[in-house]
Amino acid sequence: MALQKVYTGRRKESIARLRINNGNGSFIVNGKRIDDFVSRTDHRESVKEILKITNLSNKVNVIAKVCGGGITGQKDAIILA
């Protein structure tokens, strides 16, 4: 069984719940690829930057459920999780 961790992040009115599994680097937000969910390039890069810094960008899969607030608050909630 693969190791799975669950994290929660909150920013303003947004709440993000992340599940992180061993994998190949896919990043899914609310059932969509992160490229489809987040249209702004700077938001996408800031979310992915945390995985790059920790050298996990190609080693884990991230599945995020985000609700509430606007897109910037949701992005920050994902980063804080």
Residue pairs with C-beta under 8 A, 6 or more apart in sequence:
2 21
2 22
2 23
3 21
3 22
4 19
4 20
4 21
5 19
5 20
6 17
6 18
6 19
6 20
7 17
7 18
7 20
7 81
8 15
8 16
8 17
8 18
8 81
9 15
9 16
9 18
9 76
9 77
9 78
9 79
9 80
9 81
10 16
10 77
10 80
11 69
11 73
11 74
11 76
11 77
11 80
12 69
12 73
12 76
13 68
13 69
13 73
14 66
14 67
14 68
14 69
14 70
14 73
14 74
14 76
14 77
15 66
15 67
15 68
15 77
16 64
16 65
16 66
16 74
16 77
16 78
16 80
16 81
17 64
17 65
17 66
17 81
18 62
18 63
18 64
18 78
18 81
19 62
19 63
19 64
20 60
20 61
20 62
20 63
21 60
21 61
21 63
22 59
22 60
22 61
23 59
23 60
23 61
24 58
24 61
25 51
25 57
25 58
25 59
25 60
25 61
26 33
26 61
26 62
27 33
27 34
27 47
27 48
27 51
27 61
27 62
27 64
28 34
28 61
28 62
28 63
28 64
29 37
29 38
29 64
29 65
29 66
29 78
30 37
30 64
30 65
30 66
34 44
34 47
34 48
35 44
38 44
38 47
38 71
38 75
40 71
43 71
43 72
43 75
46 75
46 79
47 75
47 78
47 79
48 57
50 79
51 57
51 60
51 62
64 78
64 81
66 74
66 77
66 78
68 74
69 77
